[in-house]
Amino acid sequence: MNTTSVLKNSNRQAGQVIIEAVLLAVIFVALWMSITNYVKNTNMVKKLIEDGLWTKISGMIENGVWENPQKGRKLHPNNLDRSVSKQE
């Protein structure tokens, strides 16, 4: 094996690596675009924030219970209906 054939093989390998990297980048960009289009079309973020998880988190932040904020207000520890006093 002479040095010119070794250089040609290494150049071919380098070219193949670049082509594979470009193809992988194209695949990742296509996947990213399809995922973002799906999320936009199904209003997933809106459902998550308004209807789903955020309402439970908001209830925990406001009232200390995993409920809707309106339902959880009755269960808040400082609510007078649940408090006990030694004064009569």
SULFEN-V328122 format. One record per residue. N is the residue number from 0. RES is the residue in one small letter. D_CENTER is the distance of its C-alpha to the mean C-alpha in Angstrom with 2 decimals. Layout:
BEGIN
N:RES:D_CENTER + N:RES:D_CENTER
END
This chain:
BEGIN
0:m:53.71 + 1:n:54.23 + 2:t:51.95 + 3:t:51.43 + 4:s:49.88 + 5:v:47.54 + 6:l:46.40 + 7:k:45.90 + 8:n:43.76 + 9:s:41.58 + 10:n:41.17 + 11:r:40.19 + 12:q:37.59 + 13:a:36.14 + 14:g:36.02 + 15:q:34.33 + 16:v:31.61 + 17:i:30.98 + 18:i:30.91 + 19:e:28.46 + 20:a:26.15 + 21:v:26.35 + 22:l:25.73 + 23:l:22.62 + 24:a:21.34 + 25:v:22.20 + 26:i:20.40 + 27:f:17.13 + 28:v:17.50 + 29:a:18.39 + 30:l:15.42 + 31:w:13.05 + 32:m:15.21 + 33:s:15.32 + 34:i:11.61 + 35:t:11.40 + 36:n:14.64 + 37:y:13.58 + 38:v:10.72 + 39:k:13.46 + 40:n:16.18 + 41:t:14.83 + 42:n:13.71 + 43:m:10.55 + 44:v:9.29 + 45:k:12.92 + 46:k:13.24 + 47:l:10.43 + 48:i:12.02 + 49:e:15.60 + 50:d:16.29 + 51:g:14.10 + 52:l:12.47 + 53:w:13.41 + 54:t:17.04 + 55:k:17.29 + 56:i:15.89 + 57:s:18.26 + 58:g:21.05 + 59:m:20.62 + 60:i:20.69 + 61:e:23.70 + 62:n:25.65 + 63:g:24.62 + 64:v:23.99 + 65:w:21.07 + 66:e:22.39 + 67:n:22.26 + 68:p:23.61 + 69:q:26.78 + 70:k:27.48 + 71:g:26.69 + 72:r:29.20 + 73:k:32.01 + 74:l:30.56 + 75:h:30.15 + 76:p:32.33 + 77:n:34.40 + 78:n:35.23 + 79:l:39.00 + 80:d:39.20 + 81:r:37.92 + 82:s:39.73 + 83:v:42.99 + 84:s:45.81 + 85:k:49.13 + 86:q:50.88 + 87:e:52.56
END
